Amino acid sequence: MESISRISSLLETARDLTLEAANNANNARRSTPKELPSGQLKKLLDSRSEREILEGLRRVVTMSYRQPPSQTLPFFSHVIKNVASPSLAVKKLVYIYLLQHAEHEPDTALLSINTIQKSLTDTNPHLRALALRVMSSIRVPVISQIVSLGIKRGAGDMSPLVRRAAALAIPKCYRLDPNTEPQLLEYLSTLLGDKQYFVAGAAVAAFLELCPDRLDLLHPHYRSLVQKLVDMDEWGQLATLRLMMVYARKCFPRRTRKVQKTPHSNTTSSKPTKSTKGFYDTESDSEEEEEKEQNMEEIAVLDPDLELLLKSCQPLLQSRNAAVVVAVARTYLYLGTPEYLIQAVGPLVSLLRSAGDIQHIALHNIVQVCLTHPEPFVKYYTHFLVRSTDAPHIWRLKLELLTLIFPYAQLRLQSLILAELSHFSHSGSLDPTLVKESVRAIGRCSQSPATSPQTSARCLRLLLKHIGSADGHLVAESLEVIRHLIQRNPSAHRTTVVRLAKHLDAATSPQARASIIWLVGEFAGLDSENNIAADVLRILVKGFADEAEPAKLQIVLLAAKVYIHHLNANPPPEPSKTEEPKASPPLLDSYHEEEGGFRDENLEAHSQPTESHQPEKPHPIKALYDYILLLARYDTSYDLRDRTRVYKALLATPTSTQLASLLLLAPKPVPHIPSPSETRKGYVLGSASLVIGDEGGVGGLRGYDDLPRWVKEGDEPDAALRDETVSTSASTYDSARTISAADRLDAAAGSSRTPDSIMSPRSLNGVGESSVGVSASKGKEKTLDDWLAEESGSEEETDEDEEEETDEEESEYETESESGGEGDRLVK
């Protein structure tokens, strides 16, 4: 019988395995299994066969991901029944379903809490960690205390998997009930000092979500967390680097010191130094001090603990996660020195070989670093060349990078970059936006302060070749950049303005013609003898009616500027102050009563016309100006007519010429084309707001946190707080054994502590002191009066102590005598 039952069980097991294999093969052939009726699903969930229960759970969980929760809520009670199943696969599926639907059925979900609590004591650590994760994820506020107790049990568990789950459950419990914060902080402080690196990483992530401002909890764990940084998982490394960025800014002051400049970076003036000086020669002393200050440069002095963090980050540059590489670069940029940042440049550039989305984010971060430190990126210029397969958001950033590294590259590389930009600016078959961006990039290359005059002249020649192009937009964009270049040094570009005026007939774009006319008018007063502004105005007046409105506005402005220069060169004669004005003839010279009125003979004599007086011909510039005013008076543009009235009112009287010169001939500021990413310069490296830019709002995306300021020197916490804690007995023994009697006497004479505090090891090491006391003792020295006051106070205290001791001895003697008398009486 026993053999028959054994054979039947084996056959049943083989049958189940065969059916399961066939079902798996069928599921592999069909990606979407056919949905079963709800009644059949409930039968599968209520079955006694583990295989059928597992099949029903898989179908229900699949439905929960595809359909709203209202469609799978009817199976809640049937699924919860299987929470006590010994199968780990069944429990996982039940837990997944429970996490999704516990909020909709809180009362029914509470029935499974006892079973989940029992799983916390299971022998399998994976099951214990899973139970703790599920219990903390059930968002029912009633069980907050139960979850807190579960975290307490998990924080002291022997398995690191359970302790990690406990660390991740802390922020969930806090969101469930904020009143549990004191208990959670205690558990979190324990987990931060865990020896397992993946537990510490989860604890740091919980710390950032629960209490990111409680840096006092991190002091004793700072060095251990930095040392575990290399072994943490990628998410733990990101959380730890983010936390250490804030910790370093708030705990390590930025210290600098002056050193002698290296020979290659010495940019001092070429004044000869004085070898001899007089005894009272103060001027030579001041000059030498100024030269010394110019030869000095400031370098950062790193704290030993901060340097420990920077050195621990170096292996993370080889990480396979792009976010970790960017986080290390952010740490070096905002905390380290340029020497550390150079090490992160190569790994940052290597991210450009990744997928398109990662490449886009990496380019934004590279541009952000290159805005402040462009020199290390020069040797990687080949990675920034535009490819035919690059998307517009990719080649825009690459062009920007080429313009940023252009002034710091060698002449050969500058020629290569200019050839690249010139190719894209001439290619008419390419994207018109790429052509415009290439022209703007050439302008930014020439406008950089570090660009040599020869290179700027070459950039200008490349742009002048575009004036004869048939593309009006290209010509307009090139002229805009040329105008900016001419304004930087007008005296060196007189021939350029003449050359542009010759191409005025070939320019068909209204914006291009307006730019040329503005340039001619702006530099009309540079060389009054050989100026072409009046001739250009004479030619433009003929076709004024056929011009576009932007060109008409500039023609009227050109006429006003030419007329102002004419008035300034030929001022009207002023009446002399020495000559007295002639008295006007009396109006009442004769009175004729017979005519009944007055008659002025002189007035009649002057009123008669004379044949000798003839009107003078106006100057040609005055005639041109009046003709332009007359043409603009009948134009259809309101703006043009109003502008003309303003110019006419300014130049109507000779006394207003000075005011018109201030308004129209004022020196214009030198234009500067900023880099397109200058507006994002304030965002932190590696943040999402850096990629989104101004589209995320004025202060960045919601949740964006800027870097804290460096703590001021003297306000930082004591470095002894980061020392490892040791046992009191051992430290007392070591201090008593190592400190000599002379050292103890020196310590007693140099501090105001009591003898007990002097002998304690914590006071000798400075660990037990507060930062306020340390700063006060360092900042103020004791005077003789303070010493005398302390000695008198100590003598009074010793007298009081002696009186108290004598009183205590007398009272003890009295009690002993009284007790002795009673004993004697009892004996008698």
C-alpha positions in Angstrom: 0.0 0.0 0.0 2.8 2.3 0.9 4.6 1.7 -2.4 1.3 2.3 -4.3 0.7 5.6 -2.6 4.3 6.7 -3.2 4.0 5.8 -6.9 0.7 7.7 -7.2 2.2 10.8 -5.5 5.1 10.7 -7.9 2.7 10.4 -10.9 0.7 13.4 -9.5 3.9 15.4 -9.2 5.0 14.5 -12.7 1.5 15.4 -14.0 1.7 18.8 -12.3 5.2 19.4 -13.7 4.0 18.5 -17.2 1.0 20.7 -17.0 3.1 23.6 -15.7 5.6 23.1 -18.5 2.9 23.0 -21.1 1.3 26.1 -19.6 4.6 28.0 -19.6 5.2 27.0 -23.2 1.7 28.1 -24.1 2.3 31.5 -22.3 5.5 31.9 -24.2 3.7 31.5 -27.5 0.9 33.9 -26.5 2.2 37.1 -25.0 -1.3 38.1 -23.7 -3.2 35.2 -22.1 -6.9 35.1 -22.4 -8.8 36.6 -19.5 -10.8 34.2 -17.4 -14.2 34.9 -15.9 -14.3 36.2 -12.4 -15.9 33.1 -11.0 -13.2 30.9 -12.4 -10.5 33.2 -11.1 -12.0 33.0 -7.6 -12.0 29.2 -7.8 -8.3 29.2 -8.7 -7.5 31.5 -5.8 -9.5 29.3 -3.3 -8.0 26.1 -4.6 -5.8 23.9 -2.4 -3.3 23.3 -5.2 -0.4 25.7 -5.0 0.0 25.6 -8.8 -3.6 26.8 -9.3 -3.3 29.5 -6.7 -0.1 30.7 -8.3 -1.8 30.8 -11.7 -4.8 32.8 -10.3 -2.5 35.3 -8.6 -0.5 35.9 -11.7 -3.7 36.6 -13.7 -5.1 38.9 -11.0 -1.8 40.8 -10.7 -1.6 41.2 -14.5 -5.1 42.6 -14.5 -4.2 45.1 -11.7 -1.5 46.6 -14.0 -3.7 46.8 -17.0 -7.1 47.8 -15.5 -8.2 50.3 -12.8 -8.3 49.0 -9.2 -12.1 48.8 -9.3 -11.9 45.8 -11.6 -9.7 43.8 -9.3 -11.1 44.8 -5.9 -13.7 41.9 -5.9 -10.8 39.4 -5.5 -9.3 41.2 -2.4 -10.7 38.7 0.2 -9.8 35.7 -1.9 -6.2 36.9 -2.4 -5.7 37.8 1.3 -6.5 34.3 2.3 -3.2 33.1 0.7 -1.0 35.5 2.7 -0.2 32.6 5.1 1.0 30.3 2.3 4.4 28.7 2.9 5.4 29.3 -0.7 7.6 32.3 -1.2 6.3 32.9 -4.8 2.7 33.0 -3.6 3.6 35.4 -0.8 5.3 37.8 -3.1 2.3 38.0 -5.4 0.0 38.4 -2.5 2.2 41.2 -1.2 2.2 43.0 -4.6 -1.6 42.8 -4.7 -1.9 44.0 -1.1 0.3 47.1 -1.7 -1.9 48.2 -4.7 -5.3 47.7 -3.0 -4.7 48.2 0.7 -5.8 51.9 0.6 -9.2 50.9 -0.9 -9.9 48.2 1.6 -8.1 49.3 4.8 -10.3 47.2 7.2 -9.8 44.0 5.2 -6.1 44.7 4.9 -5.7 44.9 8.7 -6.6 41.2 8.8 -3.2 40.3 7.2 -1.1 42.4 9.6 -0.8 39.6 12.1 0.4 37.2 9.5 2.9 39.7 8.2 4.2 40.3 11.7 4.8 36.6 12.2 6.9 36.7 9.0 9.2 39.2 10.7 10.5 36.3 12.9 10.9 33.8 10.0 14.2 32.1 9.6 14.5 33.2 6.0 16.1 36.7 5.9 14.6 37.4 2.5 11.1 36.8 3.8 11.7 39.0 6.9 12.9 41.8 4.7 9.9 41.4 2.3 7.5 41.4 5.2 9.0 44.6 6.6 8.9 46.2 3.2 5.2 45.3 2.8 4.2 46.4 6.3 5.7 49.8 5.8 4.2 50.2 2.4 0.6 49.6 3.5 -0.7 53.2 3.8 -3.1 52.7 6.7 -2.3 55.2 9.5 -3.7 52.9 12.2 -0.6 50.6 12.0 2.0 53.3 12.3 3.1 52.1 15.8 3.3 48.5 14.5 5.4 49.6 11.6 7.7 51.5 14.1 8.1 48.4 16.2 8.9 46.4 13.1 11.6 48.9 12.1 13.1 48.7 15.6 13.2 44.9 15.2 14.7 45.2 11.7 17.3 47.7 12.7 18.8 45.2 15.2 18.4 42.2 12.9 21.5 40.0 12.2 20.9 40.0 8.4 22.0 43.1 6.5 19.1 42.6 4.1 16.6 43.2 6.9 18.5 46.2 8.2 18.5 47.7 4.7 14.7 47.1 4.5 14.4 48.8 7.9 16.3 51.9 6.7 14.1 52.2 3.6 11.0 51.8 5.7 11.8 54.8 7.9 10.6 57.6 5.5 7.5 55.5 4.7 6.7 55.3 8.4 7.3 59.1 8.8 4.9 59.9 5.9 2.4 57.6 7.5 2.6 59.3 10.9 4.9 62.3 11.5 4.6 61.8 15.3 6.9 58.9 15.1 9.9 61.1 14.2 11.8 60.9 17.6 11.7 57.1 17.5 12.7 57.0 13.8 15.7 59.4 14.4 17.0 57.0 17.0 16.8 54.0 14.6 18.3 56.1 11.8 21.3 57.1 13.9 22.0 53.4 14.6 21.7 52.5 10.9 24.0 55.3 9.8 26.8 53.7 11.7 26.2 50.2 10.3 29.3 48.4 9.1 27.6 47.0 5.9 28.0 49.5 3.1 24.6 48.8 1.4 22.8 49.4 4.7 24.6 52.7 5.2 23.6 53.8 1.6 20.0 53.1 2.4 20.3 54.9 5.7 21.7 58.0 3.9 18.8 58.0 1.5 16.4 57.8 4.4 18.3 60.7 6.1 17.9 62.9 3.1 14.1 62.4 3.1 13.5 62.5 6.8 15.8 65.1 8.3 18.3 66.6 5.8 19.1 69.5 8.1 20.2 67.4 11.1 23.9 67.4 10.3 24.7 66.8 13.9 23.7 63.2 13.5 26.4 62.8 10.8 29.5 64.0 12.6 30.5 60.7 14.2 29.7 58.7 11.0 31.2 61.1 8.4 34.5 59.3 7.9 33.0 55.8 7.9 30.4 56.9 5.3 33.2 58.3 3.1 35.2 55.2 3.3 32.2 53.0 2.4 31.4 55.2 -0.6 33.3 53.0 -3.1 31.5 49.8 -2.1 28.0 51.2 -2.0 25.5 50.5 -4.8 24.9 53.3 -7.4 21.8 54.7 -5.7 23.6 54.8 -2.3 26.6 56.6 -3.9 24.3 59.2 -5.4 22.6 59.8 -2.1 25.9 60.0 -0.2 27.5 62.4 -2.6 24.5 64.6 -2.5 24.5 64.6 1.3 28.3 65.2 1.5 28.0 68.2 -0.8 25.7 69.9 1.7 27.8 68.7 4.7 31.1 70.0 3.3 29.6 73.4 2.6 28.2 73.8 6.1 31.1 72.2 8.0 34.3 73.1 6.2 35.2 76.8 5.7 36.7 77.9 2.4 40.3 78.7 3.3 42.9 80.2 0.9 46.5 81.3 1.0 48.6 83.3 -1.3 51.5 81.8 -3.2 53.9 82.9 -5.9 52.6 82.7 -9.4 54.1 80.2 -11.7 56.2 81.6 -14.6 53.6 80.6 -17.3 50.8 82.4 -15.5 52.7 85.5 -14.6 50.9 88.5 -16.2 52.5 91.3 -14.2 53.5 94.6 -15.9 56.9 95.1 -17.4 58.1 97.8 -15.0 61.7 97.5 -14.0 62.2 96.7 -10.4 64.3 99.1 -8.3 67.5 97.6 -6.9 68.3 100.5 -4.6 66.1 102.8 -2.6 66.5 105.5 -0.1 66.0 105.2 3.6 62.8 107.2 3.5 61.7 106.1 0.0 58.1 105.2 0.8 57.0 105.3 -2.9 59.4 102.6 -3.9 58.2 100.5 -1.0 54.6 100.8 -2.1 55.5 100.0 -5.7 57.4 96.9 -4.6 54.5 95.8 -2.5 52.1 96.2 -5.4 54.3 94.2 -7.6 54.5 91.5 -5.0 50.8 91.4 -4.7 50.4 91.1 -8.4 52.9 88.2 -8.5 50.8 86.4 -5.8 47.8 84.2 -6.4 45.3 82.6 -4.1 44.9 78.9 -3.9 42.4 76.8 -1.9 43.6 75.1 1.3 41.5 71.9 1.8 40.5 70.5 5.1 41.9 67.0 5.8 38.4 65.6 6.0 37.3 67.3 2.8 40.4 66.0 1.1 39.5 62.5 2.3 36.1 62.9 0.6 37.7 64.1 -2.7 40.1 61.2 -2.8 37.4 58.7 -2.0 35.5 59.9 -5.1 38.2 59.2 -7.6 37.4 55.4 -8.1 33.8 56.4 -8.8 34.8 58.1 -12.1 35.0 54.6 -13.6 31.4 53.9 -12.7 29.1 52.5 -15.3 26.3 54.8 -14.1 26.3 58.2 -15.8 24.6 59.9 -12.9 27.5 58.8 -10.6 30.1 60.3 -12.9 28.2 63.6 -13.1 27.8 63.6 -9.3 31.6 63.2 -8.8 32.2 66.0 -11.3 29.8 68.2 -9.3 31.7 67.4 -6.1 35.0 68.4 -7.7 33.6 71.5 -9.3 32.0 73.0 -6.1 34.2 71.5 -3.4 37.6 70.7 -4.9 40.4 72.4 -6.7 41.1 72.6 -10.5 43.5 69.7 -10.2 40.6 67.4 -9.0 38.3 68.8 -11.7 40.7 67.9 -14.5 40.4 64.2 -13.5 36.7 64.3 -14.1 36.8 65.9 -17.6 37.7 62.7 -19.4 34.9 60.6 -17.8 32.5 63.3 -18.6 33.4 63.4 -22.2 33.2 59.6 -22.4 29.5 59.9 -21.7 29.0 61.2 -25.2 29.3 57.6 -26.5 26.1 56.7 -24.6 22.5 56.8 -25.9 20.9 59.9 -27.2 19.2 61.0 -24.0 22.2 60.4 -21.8 24.4 62.2 -24.4 22.0 65.2 -24.3 22.2 65.5 -20.5 26.0 65.0 -20.5 26.4 67.8 -23.0 24.5 70.2 -20.8 26.7 69.3 -17.9 29.9 69.6 -20.0 28.8 73.1 -21.1 28.2 74.1 -17.5 31.7 73.0 -16.5 33.2 74.5 -19.7 31.7 78.0 -18.9 34.1 78.3 -16.0 37.0 75.9 -16.9 37.3 75.6 -20.7 41.0 74.8 -20.9 40.8 71.0 -19.9 38.3 70.3 -22.7 40.5 71.6 -25.6 42.1 68.2 -26.2 38.7 66.6 -26.6 37.6 68.8 -29.5 37.0 65.9 -31.8 34.1 64.8 -29.7 32.4 68.1 -30.2 32.4 68.1 -34.0 29.0 68.0 -35.5 27.9 64.8 -37.2 25.3 64.4 -39.9 23.2 62.1 -37.6 23.1 64.6 -34.7 19.7 65.9 -33.6 19.2 69.7 -33.4 19.4 69.8 -29.6 22.7 67.9 -29.9 24.5 70.0 -32.5 23.5 73.2 -30.8 25.3 72.2 -27.7 28.3 71.0 -29.7 28.6 74.3 -31.5 28.5 76.1 -28.2 31.3 73.9 -26.9 33.4 74.6 -30.0 33.0 78.4 -29.4 33.9 78.0 -25.7 37.1 76.2 -26.2 38.1 78.2 -29.4 40.0 81.0 -27.6 42.1 78.6 -25.6 43.0 76.3 -28.5 46.1 76.3 -30.6 46.2 78.0 -34.0 45.9 74.7 -35.8 42.8 73.8 -33.8 41.3 77.3 -34.3 41.7 76.9 -38.0 40.0 73.5 -37.9 37.1 74.9 -35.8 36.7 77.9 -38.1 36.7 75.6 -41.2 34.0 73.5 -39.6 31.8 76.5 -38.8 32.4 78.0 -42.2 31.4 74.8 -43.9 28.0 74.7 -42.1 27.4 78.4 -42.7 27.9 78.0 -46.5 25.9 74.8 -47.0 22.6 75.8 -48.3 21.2 72.3 -48.4 21.4 71.9 -44.7 19.0 73.0 -42.0 18.6 76.8 -42.2 18.7 76.9 -38.4 22.1 75.2 -38.5 23.4 77.8 -40.9 22.3 80.7 -38.6 23.7 79.1 -35.5 27.0 78.5 -37.4 27.2 82.2 -38.3 26.5 83.2 -34.7 29.1 80.8 -33.5 31.7 82.5 -35.7 30.7 85.8 -34.2 31.1 84.4 -30.6 34.5 83.1 -31.6 35.7 86.5 -32.8 34.2 88.4 -29.8 35.9 86.4 -27.1 38.4 88.5 -25.1 41.0 85.8 -25.4 40.9 85.8 -29.2 43.8 87.4 -31.0 43.2 90.3 -33.4 44.4 88.2 -36.4 41.9 85.5 -35.6 39.1 88.1 -35.2 40.0 89.6 -38.6 39.8 86.1 -40.2 36.4 85.6 -38.7 35.3 88.9 -40.2 36.5 87.9 -43.6 34.5 84.7 -43.4 31.4 86.7 -42.5 32.0 89.2 -45.3 31.9 86.4 -47.9 28.2 85.9 -47.0 27.1 89.4 -48.1 26.7 88.4 -51.7 24.7 85.2 -50.9 21.3 84.7 -52.3 19.9 83.7 -48.9 18.5 86.8 -47.4 18.3 85.3 -43.9 22.0 84.3 -44.0 23.0 87.8 -45.2 21.0 89.5 -42.4 22.5 87.2 -39.8 26.0 87.8 -41.0 25.5 91.6 -41.1 24.2 91.5 -37.5 27.4 89.7 -36.4 29.6 92.1 -38.5 27.9 95.1 -36.9 28.9 93.8 -33.5 32.4 93.2 -34.6 32.8 96.7 -36.1 31.4 98.3 -32.9 34.2 96.7 -30.9 36.8 98.7 -32.8 35.3 101.3 -35.2 38.6 103.0 -36.1 40.1 99.8 -37.4 37.1 99.0 -39.7 36.7 102.1 -41.8 37.3 100.2 -45.0 34.9 97.5 -43.9 32.1 100.1 -43.7 32.9 101.3 -47.2 32.9 97.7 -48.5 29.5 97.1 -46.9 28.1 100.3 -48.5 29.2 99.0 -51.9 27.1 95.9 -51.4 24.1 97.9 -50.5 22.5 97.5 -53.9 23.0 93.7 -53.8 21.3 93.4 -50.4 17.7 92.6 -50.8 16.7 91.7 -47.2 15.1 94.7 -45.3 17.0 93.8 -42.2 20.3 93.5 -44.1 19.8 96.9 -45.7 18.8 98.5 -42.4 22.0 97.1 -40.7 24.3 98.6 -43.5 22.5 102.0 -43.4 22.8 102.1 -39.6 26.6 101.3 -39.8 27.1 104.1 -42.3 25.3 106.6 -40.1 26.9 105.5 -36.9 30.4 106.0 -38.2 29.7 109.1 -40.3 31.7 111.3 -38.0 34.9 109.3 -37.9 36.6 110.8 -40.9 34.7 114.0 -41.9 37.0 114.7 -44.9 36.7 111.2 -46.5 33.2 110.2 -45.3 30.7 108.5 -47.6 27.6 109.1 -45.5 26.3 112.0 -47.5 26.8 110.2 -50.8 25.1 107.1 -49.5 22.2 109.3 -48.4 22.0 111.0 -51.8 21.7 107.6 -53.5 19.1 106.2 -51.0 16.9 109.2 -51.3 16.1 108.3 -55.0 14.5 105.1 -54.1 13.1 106.1 -50.7 9.5 105.3 -51.6 10.3 101.7 -52.6 12.2 100.8 -49.4 10.7 98.7 -46.6 9.8 100.3 -43.3 13.0 99.1 -41.4 15.2 100.6 -44.1 13.1 103.9 -44.2 13.6 104.3 -40.5 17.3 104.0 -40.8 17.4 106.4 -43.8 15.7 109.1 -41.8 18.1 108.4 -39.0 21.0 108.7 -41.4 19.7 112.0 -42.7 19.5 113.4 -39.1 23.0 112.2 -38.2 24.5 113.7 -41.4 22.7 117.0 -40.8 23.9 117.1 -37.2 27.5 116.6 -38.3 27.0 119.4 -40.9 25.7 121.8 -38.2 28.5 120.9 -35.8 31.1 121.5 -38.6 29.4 124.8 -39.7 27.8 126.4 -36.7 25.6 129.5 -37.4 27.1 132.9 -36.6 26.3 134.2 -33.2 25.7 137.9 -32.5 28.7 139.6 -30.9 28.4 140.7 -27.3 30.3 144.0 -27.7 28.0 145.6 -30.2 25.0 147.4 -28.8 21.7 146.8 -30.5 20.4 149.7 -32.5 17.5 151.6 -31.1 14.3 151.0 -33.0 12.8 154.1 -34.6 10.0 155.6 -32.5 6.7 154.4 -33.5 5.0 157.8 -33.0 7.3 160.0 -35.1 4.5 161.9 -36.7 0.9 162.1 -36.0 -1.4 163.3 -38.6 -4.6 164.5 -37.1 -6.2 165.0 -40.5 -5.8 161.3 -41.3 -7.0 160.3 -37.8 -4.1 157.7 -37.1 -0.5 157.0 -36.8 2.1 156.6 -39.5 5.7 155.3 -39.3 7.8 156.6 -42.1 10.8 154.3 -41.4 8.6 151.3 -41.3 7.1 152.2 -44.7 10.6 152.6 -46.1 11.8 149.2 -44.9 8.6 147.5 -46.0 9.2 148.3 -49.6 11.1 145.5 -51.5 14.5 146.1 -52.8 15.8 144.7 -56.0 19.4 144.0 -54.6 18.4 141.4 -51.9 18.0 137.8 -53.2 17.5 134.5 -51.2 20.7 132.3 -50.8 20.7 128.7 -52.0 20.6 126.1 -49.2 23.5 123.7 -48.6 23.1 120.3 -50.4 23.0 118.5 -47.0 20.3 120.8 -45.8 18.4 120.3 -49.0 18.7 116.5 -48.7 17.5 116.7 -45.1 14.5 118.8 -45.9 13.6 116.5 -48.8 13.7 113.4 -46.6 11.4 115.2 -44.1 9.0 116.0 -46.9 9.0 112.4 -48.2 8.4 110.9 -44.7 5.6 113.4 -44.0 3.3 111.7 -46.5 4.4 108.1 -45.7 1.8 105.5 -44.6 3.7 104.4 -41.6 2.7 106.0 -38.3 5.9 105.1 -36.7 8.0 106.7 -39.5 6.0 109.9 -39.4 6.3 110.2 -35.6 10.0 109.6 -35.7 10.4 112.3 -38.4 8.5 114.8 -36.3 10.9 114.2 -33.4 14.0 114.8 -35.5 12.4 117.9 -37.1 11.6 119.4 -33.7 15.1 118.6 -32.4 16.9 120.3 -35.3 14.5 123.1 -35.9 16.6 125.7 -34.0 20.4 125.9 -33.8 20.3 126.1 -30.0 18.9 122.5 -29.8 21.8 121.0 -31.8 23.7 120.0 -28.7 20.7 118.2 -27.3 20.2 116.4 -30.7 23.9 115.4 -30.6 23.5 113.9 -27.2 20.5 111.9 -28.3 21.6 110.7 -31.7 25.4 110.7 -31.6 25.8 109.2 -28.1 28.4 106.4 -27.9 26.8 103.0 -28.1 27.8 100.2 -25.7 29.9 97.5 -27.2 27.6 94.6 -27.9 28.5 91.2 -26.5 26.9 87.9 -27.8 26.7 85.7 -24.7 26.8 82.0 -24.8 23.3 80.4 -25.1 23.8 78.6 -21.8 24.8 81.7 -19.8 21.2 81.9 -18.5 21.6 78.5 -16.9 24.9 79.2 -15.2 23.3 79.6 -11.8 21.9 76.0 -11.7 23.7 73.2 -10.0 25.6 70.7 -12.1 23.6 67.5 -12.4 20.2 68.9 -11.6 17.2 68.6 -13.9 16.7 72.4 -13.8 20.0 72.7 -15.7 18.6 70.7 -18.6 15.2 72.2 -18.6 16.4 75.8 -18.2 14.0 78.7 -18.0 11.1 76.5 -19.0 11.1 75.1 -15.4 10.4 78.6 -13.9 12.4 81.4 -12.4 13.8 79.3 -9.5 14.0 76.0 -11.4 11.8 73.0 -11.1 9.8 72.3 -8.0 12.0 70.7 -5.4 15.2 72.3 -6.7 17.7 73.2 -4.0 20.6 75.5 -4.6 24.0 74.9 -3.0 24.4 76.3 0.5 27.0 78.9 1.1 30.4 78.1 2.6 30.4 78.3 6.4 32.4 81.3 7.7 35.7 80.5 9.4 35.1 80.2 13.1 31.5 79.2 12.8 32.2 75.6 11.7 31.6 72.7 14.1 34.5 71.3 16.0 36.6 68.8 14.1 36.8 66.5 17.1 33.1 65.7 16.7 34.1 63.5 13.7 36.5 61.5 15.7 35.6 57.9 16.5 34.2 57.3 19.9 36.3 55.1 22.2 35.5 53.5 25.6 36.0 55.7 28.6 38.0 53.2 30.7 40.5 52.5 28.0 41.0 56.2 27.2 41.4 57.0 30.9 44.1 54.3 31.2 45.9 55.5 28.1 45.8 59.1 29.0 47.1 58.4 32.5 49.9 56.3 31.1 51.0 58.6 28.3 50.6 62.1 29.8 53.5 63.1 32.0 53.4 65.2 35.2 54.9 68.2 33.4 52.2 68.1 30.7 49.6 67.9 33.4 51.0 71.0 35.1 51.2 72.9 31.9 47.6 72.0 31.0 46.5 73.0 34.5 48.3 76.4 34.3 47.1 77.1 30.7 43.4 76.6 31.2 40.6 77.6 33.7 39.3 74.0 34.2 39.0 72.3 37.5 41.6 69.7 38.4 39.1 66.9 37.7 38.3 68.2 34.2 42.1 68.6 33.5 42.8 65.0 34.3 39.9 63.7 32.2 41.0 62.4 28.8 38.1 64.0 26.9 39.1 67.4 28.2 42.7 66.9 27.2 41.8 65.8 23.7 39.2 68.6 23.3 36.4 66.3 22.5 34.2 67.1 25.4 34.3 70.9 24.9 31.7 72.8 23.1 32.6 74.8 20.1 31.6 78.0 21.8 34.0 77.4 24.7 36.8 76.6 22.3 36.4 79.7 20.3 36.1 81.8 23.4 39.3 80.4 24.9 41.1 81.0 21.6 39.8 84.4 21.0 40.5 86.1 24.5 43.5 85.7 26.7 43.4 86.1 30.5 44.8 89.2 32.1 46.5 89.5 35.5 43.2 90.7 37.1 41.4 87.6 35.8 44.1 85.3 37.3 43.9 87.1 40.7 40.1 87.0 40.7 40.2 83.3 39.9 42.8 82.7 42.7 40.7 84.6 45.2 37.6 82.7 44.1 39.5 79.4 44.4 40.8 80.3 47.9 37.3 81.2 49.0 35.9 77.9 47.6 38.7 76.0 49.4 37.9 77.8 52.7 34.2 77.0 52.2 35.0 73.4 51.4 37.2 73.1 54.5 34.4 74.6 56.7 32.0 72.2 55.2 34.4 69.3 55.8 34.9 70.3 59.5 31.2 70.6 60.0 30.6 67.2 58.5 33.4 65.7 60.7 31.9 67.4 63.8 28.4 66.1 62.9 29.8 62.6 62.3 31.7 62.8 65.7 28.5 63.8 67.4 26.5 61.0 65.9 29.2 58.6 66.8 29.3 59.8 70.3 25.5 59.7 70.6 25.4 56.2 69.2 28.2 55.1 71.5 26.4 56.5 74.5 23.3 54.6 73.6 25.3 51.4 73.2 26.9 52.0 76.6 23.5 52.5 78.2 22.2 49.3 76.5 25.2 47.4 77.7 24.7 48.7 81.3 
